[in-house]
Amino acid sequence: MYITRIAKIVMVACLAVFCLLAVFGNLTDYQSNYLFVKHVMSMDTTYPGNTLMYRAIVSPELWHAAFAGIIAGEAIAGLLFLAGAVRLFQARRAPGAEFNGAKGWAVAGALVAFLVWFLGFMVVAGEWFAMWQSATWNGQSAAFRFYMTALAVLIFVNQPDGDLAQAPAEDAQKET
């Protein structure tokens, strides 16, 4: 169905907007968002006396590097999603095989988004730096929403599309 293809395109475009807005927010409010990275990596708000403190990183250079990596990952995901939405839009009236073949950029965007928000925030920040122990600097719930949304869209987009029964432009011409 044509509406299913449009839904896939819109959802991928929405993920592009989300990722690129995250980049914009991180760049325009760098200090606030940098503080998040600093506190998570320094583990200064985890449980007092926890034995995982040997993992703490207290180097401002490494905090900036990690934050730059987050921003770069978000930007790459956003640009891949944007390219995916454009490519899917270009193939929206194509045969099913061609539309299915146009999904690569969107799949790549979902992979990068998963790496940023699951690997970066849940695994590295959440488990390695014990972010889960912090009442103040804990981004696990937000990260979960982000990567689950990307995965849900990935699952939907990755469902095979068959050939369209009739191209929408042909429908409009026949009605007149």
C-alpha positions, -999 to +999 in steps of 0.1 A: +000+000+000+012+035-009+002+049+025+025+024+042+054+037+022+045+072+031+043+063+068+078+047+065+092+078+049+076+102+074+088+081+104+124+080+091+122+118+085+110+123+120+140+103+134+163+126+113+147+157+128+151+143+163+187+134+159+196+167+142+177+186+169+197+167+195+229+179+178+215+215+176+207+214+213+241+200+223+259+227+202+237+257+213+237+246+250+271+230+250+279+238+286+247+223+302+250+191+281+288+190+286+281+190+324+261+158+320+290+141+303+315+154+329+294+142+359+287+108+344+323+101+335+337+115+368+311+094+386+308+121+413+271+116+419+272+078+422+267+061+456+293+072+481+321+048+486+311+026+456+340+003+446+336+011+409+352+045+413+384+032+397+365+036+364+360+073+368+376+097+343+385+131+356+402+146+325+384+176+309+400+167+276+385+132+277+351+147+287+352+170+257+363+142+234+335+120+247+309+147+242+323+154+207+318+117+200+282+118+211+275+149+190+292+133+160+272+101+164+239+120+167+248+140+136+258+109+116+225+092+126+205+122+117+222+126+083+217+089+076+181+091+085+177+122+063+194+105+034+171+074+041+140+095+040+150+112+008+159+079-009+127+063+002+107+093-010+125+090-044+115+053-046+080+057-032+062+048-065+089+022-076+083-015-077+086-033-043+121-046-049+134-011-057+116+004-027+130-024-005+165-017-019+162+020-010+160+012+028+198+010+033+204+046+045+175+043+070+188+010+083+223+025+087+208+055+106+190+032+130+222+013+136+241+045+144+213+057+166+213+024+185+251+027+189+248+062+204+219+056+227+222+020+236+259+014+235+269+049+245+243+057+271+230+024+284+262+003+282+291+027+286+275+055+307+249+034+324+269+003+333+306+012+330+303+046+347+274+035+369+251+063+357+222+042+371+234+051+406+230+089+400+197+106+410+208+137+392+227+127+361+209+096+349+199+096+312+190+059+310+152+065+307+156+090+279+182+069+261+158+039+263+130+059+247+153+071+219+168+037+209+135+019+213+118+044+190+146+039+165+143+002+167+105+003+163+108+024+132+136+001+119+114-030+124+085-012+106+106+001+077+123-032+073+090-050+066+091-060+030+071-039+006+054-054-025+045-038-057+019-011-056-014-023-070-018+010-089+003+041-087-015+070-069-010+093-099-028+068-121-057+067-096-061+105-097-061+105-135-088+078-137-111+096-113-112+128-135 
